[in-house]
């Protein structure tokens, strides 16, 4: 009787084991993993293409003193700076020019005011790399009817001195300190992975650019996933990178896989 019970248990165990095996191998459906466009793309090649010279982007900020005077002063001098830089309310900019002023009323007779200009304050900032400042003193002018007229009579002489200072300093920055280049970069093979994979590779290029010693500012200004190309605008220090950005960037990109 015990022998029969033992044999029955063995047979039942074998049946259960076979049943479980069949349920795992035959009855459970495991779908294949679909190919994702987000998958890493292999055999990519990075290369630097065309390089074009560009202008610095400078943003004007109104400092202390009469905002109205500083605004009019900027309007007077902006055209003189266009040959050296782009001037505007950029969200992405390379430098800041801050214009401030200080006036003092010395005396008043009726509605006539004698106002002296204690200084036109000009400050220039290019990231943390460069800072220049100057306080321009102007010769006192005679009294005028009305306070606004007494102040605004300083505009011509202020514009002349500010334009002379800014034009020479920005030219020196362009000549000696900073360079601006728009550089096209080709990412061969990136189209295989779709737009998401291409965007990741563009981000990788951006990280490479930011890691280069001497790069002040950079911006991805154009990209085309279909052709695998993107363009970066790069501002860099000539002192730290006298050989230029193109060769340095090309060498860094060839290390990417």
C-alpha positions in Angstrom: 0.0 0.0 0.0 2.8 2.4 0.9 4.6 1.5 -2.3 1.5 2.3 -4.3 1.2 5.6 -2.5 4.8 6.5 -3.2 4.5 5.7 -6.9 1.3 7.8 -7.2 3.1 10.7 -5.6 6.0 10.4 -8.0 3.7 10.3 -11.0 1.7 13.3 -9.7 4.9 15.3 -9.1 6.1 14.6 -12.7 2.8 15.6 -14.1 2.7 18.9 -12.2 6.3 19.6 -13.1 5.6 19.1 -16.8 2.5 21.2 -16.5 4.4 24.1 -15.0 7.2 23.8 -17.6 4.6 23.9 -20.4 2.9 26.9 -19.0 6.1 28.9 -19.0 7.6 27.8 -22.3 4.4 27.5 -24.4 1.5 29.4 -22.8 3.1 32.7 -21.7 3.6 35.1 -24.6 6.7 37.3 -24.3 6.5 40.0 -27.1 9.7 40.9 -28.9 11.3 44.3 -27.9 10.6 46.7 -30.7 13.4 48.9 -32.2 13.1 52.3 -30.6 14.1 55.6 -32.3 15.5 56.6 -28.9 18.1 53.8 -29.0 21.7 54.8 -29.0 23.0 55.1 -32.6 26.4 53.4 -33.3 29.1 54.4 -35.8 28.5 58.1 -35.5 31.1 60.6 -36.9 31.4 64.2 -35.9 33.2 66.8 -38.0 33.5 70.5 -38.2 32.3 72.2 -41.4 32.2 75.9 -42.4 33.2 78.7 -40.1 31.9 82.2 -40.4 32.8 85.3 -38.5 30.0 87.0 -36.5 29.6 90.2 -34.4 29.3 90.5 -30.7 25.8 90.8 -29.3 25.6 93.6 -26.8 22.7 94.5 -24.6 22.1 98.0 -23.3 21.1 98.5 -19.7 20.0 101.8 -18.2 21.9 102.5 -14.9 21.4 105.0 -12.2 20.3 108.6 -12.8 17.9 109.9 -15.4 16.6 107.0 -17.4 15.2 109.3 -20.0 18.6 110.9 -20.6 20.4 107.6 -20.8 17.8 106.3 -23.3 18.2 109.3 -25.6 22.0 109.0 -25.2 21.9 105.4 -26.3 19.8 106.4 -29.4 22.5 108.9 -30.3 25.4 106.5 -30.1 23.9 103.2 -31.3 24.5 103.8 -35.0 28.2 104.4 -34.3 28.6 101.0 -32.8 26.9 98.9 -35.5 30.1 98.4 -37.4 31.7 96.7 -34.4 28.7 94.9 -32.7 25.0 94.1 -32.8 23.1 96.2 -30.3 19.6 95.1 -29.1 17.4 93.6 -26.5 18.8 90.1 -26.9 17.8 87.2 -24.7 21.1 85.6 -25.5 23.9 88.2 -25.4 27.7 88.3 -25.1 28.1 91.4 -23.2 26.3 94.3 -21.4 26.8 98.0 -21.7 25.4 99.9 -18.7 24.8 103.6 -19.1 24.2 105.8 -16.1 24.5 109.5 -15.3 24.5 112.0 -12.4 23.3 115.6 -12.7 23.1 118.3 -10.0 21.1 121.5 -10.0 23.5 124.2 -8.9 21.0 127.1 -8.8 17.6 128.1 -10.0 16.3 131.6 -10.9 12.7 131.6 -11.7 12.2 128.8 -14.3 15.9 129.0 -15.4 18.1 126.2 -14.2 21.9 125.8 -14.1 22.7 122.1 -14.1 26.1 120.5 -14.0 26.9 116.9 -15.2 28.9 115.2 -12.6 29.5 112.2 -14.8 28.3 109.8 -17.5 29.0 106.3 -16.1 29.8 103.6 -18.7 30.4 100.0 -17.8 31.0 97.0 -20.0 30.8 93.4 -19.0 31.7 90.3 -21.0 30.8 87.4 -18.8 33.4 87.1 -16.0 36.3 87.5 -18.4 36.3 91.2 -19.0 35.1 94.4 -17.4 35.7 98.0 -18.4 34.4 101.2 -16.8 34.8 104.9 -17.3 33.3 108.0 -15.7 33.1 110.8 -18.3 33.1 114.3 -17.0 31.5 117.0 -19.1 32.3 120.7 -19.2 29.5 122.8 -17.4 27.0 124.5 -19.7 24.9 127.7 -19.1 21.5 127.9 -17.5 18.5 127.0 -19.5 14.8 127.6 -19.3 13.3 124.5 -17.8 15.0 121.7 -16.0 14.6 119.2 -18.9 16.2 121.6 -21.3 19.1 122.2 -18.9 19.8 118.5 -18.7 19.3 117.6 -22.4 21.7 120.3 -23.6 24.4 117.8 -22.5 23.3 115.2 -25.0 25.6 116.2 -27.9 28.8 116.4 -25.9 27.9 113.2 -23.9 27.1 111.3 -27.2 30.4 112.4 -28.7 32.5 111.2 -25.7 30.5 108.0 -25.1 30.7 107.0 -28.8 34.4 107.6 -28.9 35.0 105.5 -25.8 32.7 102.6 -26.7 33.8 102.4 -30.3 37.4 102.2 -29.4 36.9 99.7 -26.6 34.6 97.4 -28.6 37.0 97.5 -31.5 39.9 96.6 -29.1 37.8 93.7 -27.7 37.1 92.4 -31.3 40.8 92.8 -32.3 42.5 91.5 -29.2 40.2 89.9 -26.6 37.2 88.0 -28.0 36.2 86.3 -31.2 32.8 85.2 -32.5 32.3 82.3 -34.9 29.4 80.5 -36.3 30.5 76.9 -36.9 28.6 74.1 -38.8 29.0 70.6 -37.4 28.1 67.4 -39.2 26.9 64.4 -37.3 27.1 61.6 -39.8 24.8 58.5 -39.1 22.6 60.3 -36.6 19.5 60.1 -38.9 19.3 56.4 -38.2 18.0 57.0 -34.7 15.4 59.7 -35.6 15.1 63.2 -34.2 15.4 62.2 -30.6 18.7 60.5 -31.1 19.9 63.5 -33.2 18.9 65.9 -30.4 20.9 63.9 -27.9 24.0 64.1 -30.1 23.6 67.8 -30.5 23.4 68.1 -26.7 26.6 66.0 -26.6 28.3 68.5 -29.0 27.1 71.4 -26.7 28.7 69.7 -23.7 32.0 69.4 -25.6 31.9 73.1 -26.5 31.2 74.1 -22.9 34.1 72.0 -21.7 36.7 73.8 -23.9 38.9 76.2 -21.9 38.4 79.7 -23.2 34.8 79.5 -24.5 32.9 82.4 -23.1 29.5 81.8 -24.5 27.8 79.5 -27.0 24.4 78.9 -28.5 22.8 76.3 -30.9 21.4 78.6 -33.6 20.3 76.0 -36.2 19.9 72.2 -36.6 18.6 69.9 -39.3 18.0 66.3 -38.2 17.5 65.1 -41.8 21.0 66.1 -42.9 22.5 65.6 -39.5 23.9 69.1 -39.3 23.8 71.8 -36.6 25.3 75.2 -36.2 26.7 76.8 -33.0 27.6 80.4 -32.4 30.6 80.4 -30.2 32.3 83.3 -28.4 35.8 82.6 -27.1 38.9 84.2 -25.6 41.7 84.9 -28.1 44.2 85.0 -25.3 43.2 81.5 -24.1 42.8 80.1 -27.6 45.1 81.9 -30.0 44.9 79.0 -32.5 41.2 79.6 -32.9 38.2 77.4 -32.0 37.8 75.4 -35.2 40.8 73.0 -34.8 40.3 72.7 -31.1 36.6 71.7 -31.5 37.4 69.3 -34.3 40.0 67.5 -32.2 37.5 67.3 -29.3 34.7 65.9 -31.5 36.8 63.2 -33.0 37.1 61.7 -29.5 33.3 61.2 -29.4 31.9 57.8 -30.2 
